[in-house]
């Protein structure tokens, strides 16, 4: 289990997530409105775009370049080559306990 922190402008939301679930699963557990996940986590829309806190970026698994994730992120508002990820593509590991994720404005 890992504790994940989602940061909004002046608010921090926390949730416990099982290893093997995704950041999208974590966001759904606490009904984060900024993460709509229109494609239901199938890496097809980009509506679960977040920024990983820069202190965590080297810990998180890298983007799988053969997936659609890089293409979808590049087309997204607030794209940041270093920090941007799709929640549906980040699978939780024990090492992610305490992970900070920044929510983006729609």
C-alpha positions as CSV (number, residue, x, y, z in Angstrom):
1,X,0.0,0.0,0.0
2,X,1.2,3.5,-0.8
3,X,-0.1,6.9,0.4
4,X,-0.5,9.3,-2.6
5,X,-0.9,13.1,-2.2
6,X,-2.8,15.0,-4.9
7,X,-2.1,18.8,-4.7
8,X,-4.6,21.5,-5.8
9,X,-3.9,25.2,-5.5
10,X,-4.5,25.4,-1.8
11,X,-5.5,21.9,-0.9
12,X,-3.8,18.5,-0.5
13,X,-5.9,15.3,-0.9
14,X,-4.5,12.0,0.3
15,X,-5.4,8.5,-0.5
16,X,-4.1,5.0,0.2
17,X,-3.7,2.8,-2.9
18,X,-2.8,-0.8,-3.3
19,X,0.3,-1.8,-5.2
20,X,-0.6,-2.7,-8.7
21,X,-3.4,-0.1,-9.0
22,X,-2.8,3.1,-10.9
23,X,-2.8,6.8,-10.1
24,X,-6.2,6.9,-11.9
25,X,-7.6,4.3,-9.5
26,X,-6.3,6.5,-6.6
27,X,-8.0,9.6,-8.1
28,X,-11.3,7.7,-8.6
29,X,-11.3,6.6,-4.9
30,X,-11.5,10.3,-3.8
31,X,-13.5,11.6,-6.7
32,X,-11.0,14.2,-8.0
33,X,-13.0,16.3,-10.4
34,X,-9.9,17.5,-12.3
35,X,-9.3,14.0,-13.5
36,X,-12.2,13.0,-15.8
37,X,-10.6,10.0,-17.5
38,X,-13.0,10.1,-20.4
39,X,-11.6,7.0,-21.9
40,X,-11.9,5.1,-18.6
41,X,-8.1,4.5,-18.3
42,X,-7.4,3.2,-21.7
43,X,-4.7,5.7,-22.6
44,X,-6.8,7.2,-25.4
45,X,-7.8,10.7,-24.4
46,X,-5.3,12.5,-22.1
47,X,-7.9,13.7,-19.6
48,X,-6.0,12.2,-16.7
49,X,-3.0,14.4,-17.3
50,X,-1.1,15.4,-14.1
51,X,2.4,16.7,-13.2
52,X,4.5,14.5,-11.0
53,X,6.3,16.5,-8.3
54,X,9.8,17.2,-9.4
55,X,11.2,15.5,-6.3
56,X,9.6,12.3,-7.4
57,X,10.1,12.3,-11.1
58,X,13.3,10.2,-11.0
59,X,11.5,7.5,-8.9
60,X,8.5,7.1,-11.2
61,X,8.7,4.6,-13.9
62,X,9.6,6.2,-17.3
63,X,7.0,6.7,-20.0
64,X,6.7,3.6,-22.2
65,X,7.5,5.2,-25.5
66,X,5.7,2.6,-27.7
67,X,2.4,3.6,-26.0
68,X,0.1,6.5,-26.9
69,X,1.0,8.4,-23.7
70,X,3.8,10.6,-25.2
71,X,1.6,11.6,-28.1
72,X,-1.4,12.4,-25.9
73,X,0.7,14.4,-23.5
74,X,2.3,16.5,-26.2
75,X,-1.1,17.5,-27.4
76,X,-2.3,18.4,-23.9
77,X,-2.6,21.8,-22.3
78,X,0.1,22.4,-19.6
79,X,2.4,19.8,-21.2
80,X,5.7,19.6,-19.4
81,X,8.2,17.2,-21.0
82,X,9.8,16.4,-17.6
83,X,6.7,16.3,-15.3
84,X,3.7,15.3,-17.3
85,X,2.2,11.9,-17.0
86,X,-1.2,10.2,-17.6
87,X,-2.6,8.8,-14.3
88,X,-3.8,5.7,-16.1
89,X,-0.3,4.8,-17.1
90,X,1.4,5.1,-13.7
91,X,1.1,1.8,-11.8
92,X,1.6,2.1,-8.0
93,X,4.7,0.5,-6.5
94,X,5.8,0.3,-2.8
95,X,8.5,2.9,-3.6
96,X,5.8,5.4,-4.5
97,X,4.6,5.8,-0.8
98,X,4.4,9.5,-0.2
99,X,4.2,10.4,-3.9
100,X,3.1,14.0,-4.7
101,X,1.0,14.6,-7.8
102,X,0.0,18.1,-9.0
103,X,-3.5,18.5,-10.4
104,X,-3.8,20.7,-13.4
105,X,-6.6,23.2,-14.3
106,X,-8.9,22.0,-17.0
